[in-house]
Amino acid sequence: MENVALVLVAAVAENGVIGRAGGLPWRLKSDLQHFRTLTFGHPVLMGRKTYQSIGRPLPGRTNIVVTRDRSFCAPGLIVAPNLEAGLEAARGDALRRGVDAIMIIGGADIYAQTMPLASRLEITRVHAQPTGDALFPPIAETEWRETARREGEASAQDEATFTFISYVRAANTP
Ligand SMILES: NC(=O)c1ccc[n+]([C@@H]2O[C@H](COP(=O)([O-])OP(=O)(O)OC[C@H]3O[C@@H](n4cnc5c(N)ncnc54)[C@H](OP(=O)(O)O)[C@@H]3O)[C@@H](O)[C@H]2O)c1
């Protein structure tokens, strides 16, 4: 995608879980702030289920939702009928905004389809083992190189401790 990178942004438990019953399996206020800092001013691309779990367009970002449901619409969104169209809309928006990244914000279905195209991962590793029905794809050590790591500072409104980890695609992989 020329000079616009695809970045997957996710909070992932130690067992790979990212979601349960259509929502998040934890309450982590500090991670929501981190998520806002990472994504603000960028196009954010998500699946229809993640959009419905958030329930509204995220302010300060161009919200692109992919769905196969031709009748789906909601104010404040760009709706795309497939991933390619969603990425194309996101790329145009990134170029207009003068930013160099499209933020892919889930859920499991969308992460699985976009991981092969991504050049960066921004992972909040949540130090918990919740039950759940939505998983992040495995982060293969041979494909991804860790470039930054910072311990989160859990507040009273965080149900777990967490570490912010950045990865870039290792040079020898596609
Ligand atoms: N921990 C985190 O960081 C994080 C982040 C995001 C989400 N989550 C969690 O993840 C869960 C949701 O994930 P999910 O995998 O169930 O759903 P999802 O990825 O959010 O959305 C899946 C939906 O997106 C649409 N879609 C997917 N691929 C498409 C394609 N190629 N073309 C057109 N439409 C496509 C389909 O919508 P239609 O069915 O309408 O056609 C599909 O049902 C929730 O529990 C949520 O809370 C966690």
The ligand as a Tripos MOL2 file, in Angstrom:
@<TRIPOS>MOLECULE
LIG
   48    52     1     0     0
SMALL
NO_CHARGES

@<TRIPOS>ATOM
      1 N1         -9.2440   -6.7030   22.6880 N.am      1 LIG1
      2 C1         -9.2720   -5.9370   21.6000 C.2       1 LIG1
      3 O1         -8.3470   -5.1760   21.3160 O.2       1 LIG1
      4 C2        -10.4650   -6.0100   20.6940 C.ar      1 LIG1
      5 C3        -10.5450   -5.1380   19.5960 C.ar      1 LIG1
      6 C4        -11.6530   -5.2430   18.7460 C.ar      1 LIG1
      7 C5        -12.6710   -6.1710   19.0140 C.ar      1 LIG1
      8 N2        -12.5430   -6.9740   20.1030 N.ar      1 LIG1
      9 C6        -13.5570   -7.9990   20.3690 C.3       1 LIG1
     10 O2        -13.6120   -8.8910   19.2650 O.3       1 LIG1
     11 C7        -14.9400   -9.4240   19.1630 C.3       1 LIG1
     12 C8        -15.4640   -9.1620   17.7600 C.3       1 LIG1
     13 O3        -14.6570   -9.8640   16.8200 O.3       1 LIG1
     14 P1        -15.3300  -10.7660   15.6760 P.3       1 LIG1
     15 O4        -14.2530  -11.5340   15.0220 O.co2     1 LIG1
     16 O5        -16.4740  -11.5200   16.2860 O.co2     1 LIG1
     17 O6        -16.0030   -9.6980   14.6900 O.3       1 LIG1
     18 P2        -15.4000   -8.4780   13.8220 P.3       1 LIG1
     19 O7        -14.0820   -8.8710   13.2160 O.co2     1 LIG1
     20 O8        -15.4540   -7.2260   14.6190 O.co2     1 LIG1
     21 O9        -16.5320   -8.3300   12.7050 O.3       1 LIG1
     22 C9        -16.8040   -9.4230   11.8630 C.3       1 LIG1
     23 C10       -17.7840   -8.9440   10.8140 C.3       1 LIG1
     24 O10       -17.1270   -8.0520    9.9230 O.3       1 LIG1
     25 C11       -17.6360   -8.2490    8.6190 C.3       1 LIG1
     26 N3        -16.5640   -8.7500    7.7640 N.ar      1 LIG1
     27 C12       -15.4660   -9.4710    8.1090 C.ar      1 LIG1
     28 N4        -14.6880   -9.7170    7.0370 N.ar      1 LIG1
     29 C13       -15.3020   -9.1240    5.9960 C.ar      1 LIG1
     30 C14       -14.9770   -9.0220    4.6200 C.ar      1 LIG1
     31 N5        -13.8360   -9.5550    4.1200 N.pl3     1 LIG1
     32 N6        -15.8370   -8.3460    3.8080 N.ar      1 LIG1
     33 C15       -16.9620   -7.7870    4.3070 C.ar      1 LIG1
     34 N7        -17.3080   -7.8460    5.6060 N.ar      1 LIG1
     35 C16       -16.4910   -8.5130    6.4350 C.ar      1 LIG1
     36 C17       -18.7830   -9.2440    8.7310 C.3       1 LIG1
     37 O11       -19.9080   -8.4510    9.0390 O.3       1 LIG1
     38 P3        -21.4220   -8.9040    8.6240 P.3       1 LIG1
     39 O12       -21.7050  -10.1130    9.4640 O.co2     1 LIG1
     40 O13       -22.2340   -7.7090    8.9480 O.co2     1 LIG1
     41 O14       -21.3640   -9.1910    7.1360 O.co2     1 LIG1
     42 C18       -18.3560  -10.0540    9.9450 C.3       1 LIG1
     43 O15       -19.4250  -10.7160   10.5780 O.3       1 LIG1
     44 C19       -15.7570   -8.7130   20.2320 C.3       1 LIG1
     45 O16       -15.8000   -9.5160   21.3990 O.3       1 LIG1
     46 C20       -14.9600   -7.4570   20.4960 C.3       1 LIG1
     47 O17       -15.1890   -6.9300   21.7830 O.3       1 LIG1
     48 C21       -11.4740   -6.9130   20.9390 C.ar      1 LIG1
@<TRIPOS>BOND
     1     1     2 1
     2     2     3 2
     3     2     4 1
     4     4     5 ar
     5     4    48 ar
     6     5     6 ar
     7     6     7 ar
     8     7     8 ar
     9     8     9 1
    10     8    48 ar
    11     9    10 1
    12     9    46 1
    13    10    11 1
    14    11    12 1
    15    11    44 1
    16    12    13 1
    17    13    14 1
    18    14    15 2
    19    14    16 1
    20    14    17 1
    21    17    18 1
    22    18    19 2
    23    18    20 1
    24    18    21 1
    25    21    22 1
    26    22    23 1
    27    23    24 1
    28    23    42 1
    29    24    25 1
    30    25    26 1
    31    25    36 1
    32    26    27 ar
    33    26    35 ar
    34    27    28 ar
    35    28    29 ar
    36    29    30 ar
    37    29    35 ar
    38    30    31 1
    39    30    32 ar
    40    32    33 ar
    41    33    34 ar
    42    34    35 ar
    43    36    37 1
    44    36    42 1
    45    37    38 1
    46    38    39 2
    47    38    40 1
    48    38    41 1
    49    42    43 1
    50    44    45 1
    51    44    46 1
    52    46    47 1
@<TRIPOS>SUBSTRUCTURE
     1 LIG1         1 GROUP 0 **** ****
